Amino acid sequence: MSATDGVKDDSPDQIGPGLNRKQTFLGKGRRFIKAFTTRDGLIGRYDYGFLFKPNLPFMKRERRAAPFFGLNDRMPVFLALLLGFQHALSMLAGVITPSIILAGQGAANLPQDLSQYLVSTSLIVCGILSSIQITRFHIYGTPYYIGTGLISVVGTSFATIPVATGALAQMYSTGFCPSDSSGAPLPCPQGYGAIIGTACVCALLEILMSFTSPKYLKKFFPPLVTGPTVTLIGVSLVKSGFEGWAGGSGLCLSRPETGPFSVCPYQGAPHALPWGSAEFIGLGFSVFVTIILCERFGSPIMKSTAVVIGLLVGCIIAAATGYFDRSGIDAAPVASFIWVHTFPLSVYGPIVLPLLAVYIVLAMEAIGDITATCDVSRLEVDGPLFDSRIQGGVLADGLNGIIA
């Protein structure tokens, strides 16, 4: 049966050893030189205007589908760099936001240098772990793989935030995390270390799940179960989002009449205002409206980076109206890496069961993401090769959880 009869051809990426002759190092070198020294290799014949042409009202625009590149198709170098940068921007907000939430007021209350370190480390680690998921390594002497071999992004998960913030609140109430004489929470790096230490142990469950047949995983955890679970996680994050929109989720949330937190984020901060002030609402609304406009009228590349564009517009307005203080930027290090700071690791018993449930949900999310990626990449979504991608993707997700 030909490919035009509706059968998806996934043959180039087979499970076992390939029968085709492997390309020599000299051949790879020639192809690399050709990619950077010829027009077809550098920019190709792609219509780059399609990526940047906005969908403005009352503007006539030709309706056509975007060009499709298969899993093993060659892509011009410039287009690959452009689309890679587009994807990096689209994942930026989702990668750094969990770190900002967990390090900020209402969570671990970490000092500014540690918060900056967590943001930088999130970006570094997500880049490294994404390359593991994309590359797909074969475990020698076994039928198992690490990674999917598909375009994937490994990012920090929002699913851990409700468990982590609840655990930190419990740590402060039990004295595991310190507070001052007035009861205000102090920085708690040991609490953050307990959360990531417990997460490392609980990630072993997802690794074990990766060696289970995807058929049984889908049977035990159908979308009817995992769907509402993920929805409830998102609903719980809406509260944090609205609190941040109105000024923050720290101690100023209770609107005390006196003290350092009578304004948000604290007394002495640039343009500090009471929680819920119209200025905060308006600034957040400018971000919201920008994202909506990009999604509705933006070009394809603007739609993919709508969140980043919205944040950029908000930052420009905030800088122009005096919400920024350069002292934190000036004091930040020029470069950072993973082991610049460390946290005392431990296992915090009360969150073991909740985190085990989170990793089950993450495994199901990984299966759904891999299935969707195979579908949009026009690859098989059934059969042994697809099951191998599921196994490798879930295993990589569990290992990445331990490494991260």
ChimeraX attribute file (.defattr): number of C-alpha atoms within 10 A of each C-alpha:
attribute: neighborCount
match mode: 1-to-1
recipient: residues
	/A:1	6
	/A:2	8
	/A:3	8
	/A:4	7
	/A:5	7
	/A:6	8
	/A:7	12
	/A:8	15
	/A:9	12
	/A:10	18
	/A:11	10
	/A:12	10
	/A:13	14
	/A:14	13
	/A:15	17
	/A:16	9
	/A:17	7
	/A:18	10
	/A:19	7
	/A:20	7
	/A:21	6
	/A:22	8
	/A:23	8
	/A:24	9
	/A:25	9
	/A:26	9
	/A:27	11
	/A:28	11
	/A:29	11
	/A:30	11
	/A:31	13
	/A:32	12
	/A:33	12
	/A:34	14
	/A:35	20
	/A:36	15
	/A:37	11
	/A:38	12
	/A:39	13
	/A:40	15
	/A:41	20
	/A:42	17
	/A:43	18
	/A:44	15
	/A:45	10
	/A:46	12
	/A:47	12
	/A:48	11
	/A:49	9
	/A:50	15
	/A:51	16
	/A:52	13
	/A:53	15
	/A:54	19
	/A:55	16
	/A:56	12
	/A:57	9
	/A:58	6
	/A:59	8
	/A:60	8
	/A:61	11
	/A:62	6
	/A:63	6
	/A:64	7
	/A:65	7
	/A:66	10
	/A:67	8
	/A:68	10
	/A:69	11
	/A:70	12
	/A:71	16
	/A:72	9
	/A:73	7
	/A:74	11
	/A:75	18
	/A:76	19
	/A:77	16
	/A:78	15
	/A:79	17
	/A:80	14
	/A:81	12
	/A:82	15
	/A:83	14
	/A:84	12
	/A:85	12
	/A:86	17
	/A:87	15
	/A:88	17
	/A:89	17
	/A:90	20
	/A:91	19
	/A:92	16
	/A:93	14
	/A:94	16
	/A:95	21
	/A:96	19
	/A:97	16
	/A:98	21
	/A:99	22
	/A:100	16
	/A:101	21
	/A:102	22
	/A:103	25
	/A:104	19
	/A:105	20
	/A:106	20
	/A:107	25
	/A:108	27
	/A:109	21
	/A:110	19
	/A:111	15
	/A:112	14
	/A:113	13
	/A:114	16
	/A:115	19
	/A:116	20
	/A:117	20
	/A:118	22
	/A:119	17
	/A:120	17
	/A:121	21
	/A:122	22
	/A:123	19
	/A:124	14
	/A:125	19
	/A:126	20
	/A:127	15
	/A:128	13
	/A:129	23
	/A:130	19
	/A:131	17
	/A:132	23
	/A:133	25
	/A:134	19
	/A:135	16
	/A:136	18
	/A:137	16
	/A:138	15
	/A:139	11
	/A:140	8
	/A:141	6
	/A:142	7
	/A:143	10
	/A:144	18
	/A:145	23
	/A:146	25
	/A:147	27
	/A:148	26
	/A:149	19
	/A:150	17
	/A:151	15
	/A:152	19
	/A:153	18
	/A:154	22
	/A:155	21
	/A:156	20
	/A:157	15
	/A:158	18
	/A:159	21
	/A:160	19
	/A:161	19
	/A:162	16
	/A:163	17
	/A:164	23
	/A:165	19
	/A:166	13
	/A:167	22
	/A:168	23
	/A:169	17
	/A:170	14
	/A:171	17
	/A:172	20
	/A:173	14
	/A:174	10
	/A:175	9
	/A:176	14
	/A:177	20
	/A:178	18
	/A:179	15
	/A:180	8
	/A:181	7
	/A:182	6
	/A:183	10
	/A:184	10
	/A:185	21
	/A:186	16
	/A:187	18
	/A:188	22
	/A:189	20
	/A:190	17
	/A:191	27
	/A:192	26
	/A:193	18
	/A:194	22
	/A:195	25
	/A:196	22
	/A:197	18
	/A:198	22
	/A:199	25
	/A:200	22
	/A:201	16
	/A:202	25
	/A:203	25
	/A:204	18
	/A:205	17
	/A:206	24
	/A:207	23
	/A:208	12
	/A:209	18
	/A:210	25
	/A:211	14
	/A:212	11
	/A:213	13
	/A:214	19
	/A:215	9
	/A:216	10
	/A:217	16
	/A:218	14
	/A:219	9
	/A:220	10
	/A:221	15
	/A:222	12
	/A:223	15
	/A:224	8
	/A:225	12
	/A:226	18
	/A:227	14
	/A:228	11
	/A:229	16
	/A:230	18
	/A:231	11
	/A:232	13
	/A:233	17
	/A:234	14
	/A:235	11
	/A:236	13
	/A:237	16
	/A:238	12
	/A:239	12
	/A:240	15
	/A:241	13
	/A:242	15
	/A:243	16
	/A:244	19
	/A:245	18
	/A:246	21
	/A:247	24
	/A:248	21
	/A:249	23
	/A:250	20
	/A:251	20
	/A:252	25
	/A:253	21
	/A:254	12
	/A:255	14
	/A:256	14
	/A:257	11
	/A:258	8
	/A:259	10
	/A:260	14
	/A:261	22
	/A:262	20
	/A:263	25
	/A:264	27
	/A:265	23
	/A:266	18
	/A:267	15
	/A:268	11
	/A:269	13
	/A:270	14
	/A:271	17
	/A:272	19
	/A:273	20
	/A:274	22
	/A:275	28
	/A:276	20
	/A:277	14
	/A:278	13
	/A:279	15
	/A:280	20
	/A:281	16
	/A:282	14
	/A:283	18
	/A:284	20
	/A:285	15
	/A:286	15
	/A:287	21
	/A:288	16
	/A:289	12
	/A:290	20
	/A:291	22
	/A:292	15
	/A:293	14
	/A:294	22
	/A:295	18
	/A:296	15
	/A:297	15
	/A:298	21
	/A:299	18
	/A:300	19
	/A:301	19
	/A:302	23
	/A:303	22
	/A:304	20
	/A:305	23
	/A:306	23
	/A:307	24
	/A:308	21
	/A:309	19
	/A:310	21
	/A:311	18
	/A:312	14
	/A:313	17
	/A:314	20
	/A:315	16
	/A:316	12
	/A:317	16
	/A:318	16
	/A:319	13
	/A:320	10
	/A:321	12
	/A:322	11
	/A:323	14
	/A:324	17
	/A:325	12
	/A:326	9
	/A:327	8
	/A:328	12
	/A:329	11
	/A:330	9
	/A:331	10
	/A:332	14
	/A:333	11
	/A:334	7
	/A:335	7
	/A:336	15
	/A:337	14
	/A:338	15
	/A:339	9
	/A:340	9
	/A:341	12
	/A:342	10
	/A:343	15
	/A:344	12
	/A:345	17
	/A:346	18
	/A:347	18
	/A:348	17
	/A:349	10
	/A:350	11
	/A:351	19
	/A:352	17
	/A:353	10
	/A:354	15
	/A:355	23
	/A:356	19
	/A:357	14
	/A:358	23
	/A:359	24
	/A:360	19
	/A:361	20
	/A:362	22
	/A:363	26
	/A:364	24
	/A:365	17
	/A:366	19
	/A:367	21
	/A:368	15
	/A:369	15
	/A:370	21
	/A:371	20
	/A:372	14
	/A:373	17
	/A:374	21
	/A:375	13
	/A:376	10
	/A:377	17
	/A:378	17
	/A:379	21
	/A:380	18
	/A:381	19
	/A:382	10
	/A:383	8
	/A:384	12
	/A:385	18
	/A:386	21
	/A:387	19
	/A:388	22
	/A:389	25
	/A:390	28
	/A:391	25
	/A:392	26
	/A:393	29
	/A:394	31
	/A:395	28
	/A:396	28
	/A:397	27
	/A:398	25
	/A:399	19
	/A:400	22
	/A:401	23
	/A:402	18
	/A:403	11
	/A:404	18
